[in-house]
């Protein structure tokens, strides 16, 4: 006999995995691809620094914080939707 919870658990973990993969992809873009393209922006200056340096140094840190906030908020909502929250 099939477990009625197994379908809900599979859906929960599939959505959790999808969220994690999307955010890891965003992290990859912020960590590697932005830095690889930064030298193209170095001809412009921002606050006295080359724009590529500024984007790589500050923009990626901001992106990491935003990714973390998005993960916490989306995972909390996902937990509530599937009844997996700790409350």
C-alpha positions, -999 to +999 in steps of 0.1 A: +000+000+000+013+034-009+021+059+018-001+090+013+026+113+028+053+101+003+038+122-026+037+153-005+072+147+008+085+141-027+069+174-039+084+192-009+120+179-015+116+185-053+107+222-047+135+225-020+160+211-044+148+234-072+152+264-050+186+254-039+198+248-074+184+281-086+202+300-058+234+281-063+233+291-099+228+328-089+257+324-065+278+310-094+270+340-116+278+365-088+310+347-077+325+338-111+309+352-141+306+388-128+343+387-119+352+373-153+335+402-170+346+429-146+377+440-166+355+451-195+341+478-171+374+491-158+375+519-183+348+536-163+353+549-128+330+549-098+340+567-065+375+568-078+378+531-084+376+512-117+339+502-122+349+466-128+367+464-094+337+481-077+312+457-092+333+426-083+342+438-048+309+453-036+283+440-060+291+403-054+289+408-016+255+425-019+244+397-043+254+370-017+234+387+010+204+390-012+207+353-022+207+344+015+176+365+023+157+351-007+166+316+004+154+321+040+122+337+030+113+312+002+123+282+022+102+294+052+072+298+030+078+264+014+081+249+049+048+265+059+030+254+027+040+218+033+035+218+071+072+212+077+078+244+098+090+242+134+061+263+149 
